[in-house]
Amino acid sequence: DFDSLNERHTLPSSEKRTFDHWPTQEDPFPGPAPIPVNRLQKFKRKEKMLNKPRGRKVRLRDMITRSEEASKMAQKQAARFDLLLPEDAGFLEGDEGEDTCTISQQDIADAVDITSGTKYFNLKLSQFGPYHVDYSKTGRHLLLGGRRGHVACIDWPSKELMCEINVMESVNDVKWLHSEDMFAVAQKKWLYIYDSNGIELHCIRKFNDVLRMTFLPYHFLLATASATSFLQYLDVSVGKEVAAFSTKTGRLDVMCQNPHNAIVHLGHHNGTVTLWSPNQKEALVKMLCHQGGVRSVAVDKTGTYMVTSGMDKKLKVYDIRAFKPFKSYFLPAGASCLSLSQRGLLSAATGDVVQVYRDVWSTPVNKPYMAHRTRGAVWGLHFCPFEDVLGIGHGDGFTSILVPGAGEPNFDGLDANPYRSTKQRQEWEVKALLEKIQPELISLNPTDLGEVDQVSFKQRHQERVEALGFDPLEKEKFVPKYKKKGRSSAGGIERRKKQVAHEDQRDEIRKTVEDKMKMEKEQKEREKKKAALFVNKSALDRFKK
């Protein structure tokens, strides 16, 4: 029966073991899992502050320490979560002995899946071309601007037309603003702002003869370059002009921005490239890049490299940190348009041929990575964010080609989410406006914002010393001695502090006044001696030996 069976398999009390007495094993891998150094370097934010404030600035020192620890923790977490990112970047690889630049777009479209294959298409718009091209920050929407007045907005993955208008005058450039609800069109005379339905919102007559535009998304600034040599900044959040400078270098038709520090790069007909900020009326940097005029400029997203093409048929790669060229290539016909992708691919247009180059700044390039011939002369190039797609605007319309390895495979859902809903876009817009960076903070080195300006501090301290008549930081503050019988009340202590401070200040003022009187006395004596010499002189004194 069950009772006898239970008695048979029950252990004696001496052999019974509790859970607490089971033998434990030590962890063979104690502590957190190690992180590879190269992955940590990928997410590095800033250098550690070596010269921390000393003395009694304990609160500031603790604040800097906590900030560094939080930055280090964020770096480690980002490096750990990098393994969880769902997508990887790839590149086009040919068969043995096959050159990738000979593979046609039709072959690539046939080899990839149906969804990716639909991203290769042509729009034949020969009536109003050539076309300028711009993709939105999320990469979801396409903006086309024809030279003869045709403007169109397209949700290009679904091929849905958002709006299509004809402004009935020539269009020099088109640019998306902070979201896909508004875009700017540089027309023949003035700058116009339209919404996604094609309704005119604003006509800004202060911005006339605009040729090129670029939008700074984190500052909500639209920078424009005009035919009258003016560089202007428009704050689209409040609709006011922030700055306007005359560059005095002639017609401005070459323009781009540095995504790292929001500095605007302008190319000029004398072969120079100038760097501009809305805080300074003169150029921050002037670089002589070509022997002829500059045709196009592009800067990578890290703000490290700048690529320029000129009338001397050369393509040069510059290190902006040192402002020196370290790669130079000769193109038989030169490059009229340049564009850099998120992964560092460079597209260069020569006539009706578009060539894509890979690893331009790391290794010498002998041949293009990909090549494509369009139906007309290329007028505008733009890589689509987060997609392996290159948009080409030309004389016969628009062409979208597949460039494997061009786009960043993983997007930041809190910054630029291609799949966000209308509600998410509205919430993002409110947060972006609250976190808007002021134009006064634009500088060549963004890390300067977290450092102490020693020169300004010394200058302010000197001005304060001159105004007060004494140095408040020269010695420690007076600490009153504690007295008994109620004589160390709060009011009494403060009176004694003020009395000592007034006495010190009186001594300093007395010393300053005495020095000033002494200098004035010496000056009067010198003037008296000089006057006496002039009085006793005669016209015949010059003949004396």
NORFEN-V303103 format. One record per backbone hydrogen bond with DSSP energy under -1.0 kcal/mol. NH is the residue of the N-H (numbers start at 1). CO is the residue of the C=O. E is the energy in kcal/mol with one decimal. If there is no record, write none. Layout:
# NORFEN-V303103
NH:CO:E / NH:CO:E
This chain:
# NORFEN-V303103
5:1:-1.6 / 6:2:-2.1 / 7:3:-2.1 / 8:4:-1.8 / 9:5:-1.4 / 22:19:-1.1 / 40:36:-1.8 / 41:37:-2.5 / 42:38:-1.1 / 44:41:-1.1 / 52:50:-1.5 / 58:56:-2.2 / 61:57:-1.8 / 62:58:-2.5 / 63:59:-2.2 / 64:60:-2.2 / 65:61:-2.1 / 66:62:-2.6 / 67:63:-2.1 / 68:64:-2.2 / 69:65:-2.3 / 70:66:-2.5 / 71:67:-2.2 / 72:68:-2.3 / 73:69:-2.4 / 74:70:-2.4 / 75:71:-2.0 / 76:72:-2.1 / 77:73:-2.6 / 78:74:-2.4 / 79:75:-2.0 / 80:76:-2.2 / 81:77:-2.8 / 83:80:-1.2 / 84:81:-1.2 / 98:95:-2.4 / 102:99:-1.4 / 103:100:-1.3 / 108:104:-1.6 / 109:105:-2.6 / 110:106:-1.9 / 111:107:-1.4 / 112:108:-1.8 / 117:113:-2.3 / 118:114:-1.4 / 119:116:-1.2 / 120:117:-1.3 / 121:400:-1.2 / 123:398:-3.4 / 125:396:-1.8 / 132:145:-2.6 / 134:143:-1.5 / 136:141:-2.1 / 139:136:-1.1 / 142:154:-3.1 / 143:134:-2.7 / 144:152:-2.7 / 145:132:-2.1 / 146:150:-4.2 / 147:130:-2.4 / 148:128:-1.8 / 149:146:-1.8 / 151:165:-2.8 / 152:144:-2.2 / 153:163:-2.4 / 154:142:-2.7 / 155:160:-3.2 / 156:154:-1.4 / 160:155:-1.9 / 162:153:-2.3 / 163:153:-1.3 / 165:151:-2.8 / 167:149:-2.4 / 171:147:-1.2 / 172:186:-3.4 / 175:184:-2.3 / 177:182:-2.1 / 182:179:-1.1 / 183:194:-2.4 / 184:175:-3.2 / 185:192:-2.8 / 186:173:-2.8 / 187:185:-1.0 / 187:190:-1.7 / 188:170:-1.1 / 191:204:-1.4 / 192:185:-2.4 / 193:202:-2.3 / 194:183:-2.7 / 195:199:-1.8 / 196:181:-1.3 / 198:195:-2.1 / 201:193:-3.1 / 202:193:-1.5 / 204:191:-2.9 / 209:189:-2.1 / 211:225:-3.1 / 212:225:-1.9 / 214:223:-2.2 / 216:221:-3.3 / 220:216:-1.2 / 221:216:-1.5 / 222:234:-2.9 / 223:214:-2.9 / 224:232:-2.7 / 225:212:-2.6 / 226:230:-2.0 / 227:209:-2.4 / 229:226:-1.1 / 231:245:-2.8 / 232:224:-2.2 / 233:243:-2.7 / 234:222:-2.1 / 235:240:-3.0 / 236:220:-1.8 / 239:235:-2.0 / 240:235:-1.1 / 242:233:-2.3 / 245:231:-2.8 / 247:229:-2.5 / 252:226:-1.5 / 256:265:-1.9 / 258:263:-2.4 / 262:258:-2.3 / 264:276:-2.0 / 265:256:-3.1 / 266:274:-2.6 / 267:254:-1.8 / 268:272:-2.1 / 271:268:-1.4 / 273:287:-2.7 / 274:266:-2.3 / 275:285:-2.2 / 276:264:-2.6 / 280:277:-1.4 / 284:275:-2.7 / 287:273:-2.5 / 289:271:-2.3 / 290:271:-1.9 / 294:268:-2.2 / 295:309:-2.9 / 296:309:-1.6 / 298:307:-2.2 / 300:305:-1.9 / 303:300:-1.4 / 306:318:-2.2 / 307:298:-3.1 / 308:316:-2.4 / 309:296:-2.0 / 310:314:-1.4 / 311:293:-2.6 / 313:310:-1.3 / 315:329:-3.4 / 316:308:-2.5 / 317:327:-2.7 / 318:306:-3.4 / 319:324:-2.6 / 320:304:-2.3 / 323:319:-1.9 / 324:319:-1.3 / 326:317:-2.2 / 327:317:-1.3 / 329:315:-3.1 / 331:313:-2.5 / 336:349:-2.8 / 339:347:-1.6 / 341:345:-2.4 / 343:406:-1.7 / 344:341:-1.2 / 346:357:-2.3 / 347:339:-2.8 / 348:355:-3.0 / 349:337:-2.1 / 350:353:-3.1 / 353:350:-1.9 / 354:372:-3.3 / 355:348:-2.8 / 356:370:-2.9 / 357:346:-3.6 / 363:359:-1.4 / 369:356:-2.7 / 370:356:-1.7 / 372:354:-2.3 / 374:352:-3.0 / 378:351:-2.8 / 379:393:-3.5 / 380:393:-1.9 / 382:391:-1.8 / 384:389:-2.4 / 387:384:-1.4 / 389:387:-1.5 / 390:401:-2.3 / 391:382:-2.8 / 392:399:-2.8 / 393:380:-3.0 / 394:397:-2.5 / 395:377:-1.1 / 397:394:-1.4 / 398:123:-2.2 / 399:392:-2.5 / 400:121:-2.7 / 401:390:-2.3 / 403:388:-2.1 / 406:403:-1.5 / 415:412:-1.3 / 416:412:-1.9 / 420:417:-1.4 / 425:421:-2.3 / 426:422:-2.1 / 427:423:-2.2 / 428:424:-2.5 / 429:425:-2.2 / 430:426:-1.9 / 431:427:-2.2 / 432:428:-2.7 / 433:429:-2.0 / 434:430:-1.9 / 435:431:-1.9 / 437:218:-2.5 / 441:438:-1.8 / 442:439:-1.5 / 448:445:-1.8 / 449:446:-1.4 / 450:447:-1.2 / 451:448:-1.5 / 454:452:-1.2 / 457:453:-2.1 / 458:454:-2.4 / 459:455:-2.2 / 460:456:-2.7 / 461:457:-2.3 / 462:458:-2.4 / 463:459:-2.3 / 464:460:-2.1 / 465:461:-2.3 / 466:462:-2.3 / 467:463:-1.9 / 468:464:-2.5 / 469:465:-2.4 / 474:471:-1.4 / 487:484:-1.2 / 493:489:-2.4 / 494:490:-2.0 / 495:491:-2.1 / 496:492:-2.3 / 497:493:-2.2 / 498:494:-2.5 / 499:495:-2.4 / 500:496:-2.2 / 501:497:-2.5 / 502:498:-2.8 / 503:499:-2.1 / 504:500:-2.5 / 505:501:-2.6 / 506:502:-2.7 / 507:503:-2.2 / 508:504:-2.3 / 509:505:-2.8 / 510:506:-2.6 / 511:507:-2.5 / 512:508:-2.6 / 513:509:-2.8 / 514:510:-2.4 / 515:511:-2.3 / 516:512:-2.3 / 517:513:-2.7 / 518:514:-2.4 / 519:515:-2.3 / 520:516:-2.3 / 521:517:-2.3 / 522:518:-2.3 / 523:519:-2.2 / 524:520:-2.2 / 525:521:-2.2 / 526:522:-2.1 / 527:523:-2.1 / 528:524:-2.3 / 529:525:-2.2 / 530:526:-2.1 / 531:527:-2.3 / 532:528:-2.4 / 533:529:-1.9 / 534:530:-1.7 / 535:531:-2.0 / 536:532:-1.9 / 541:538:-1.2 / 543:540:-1.6 / 544:541:-1.1
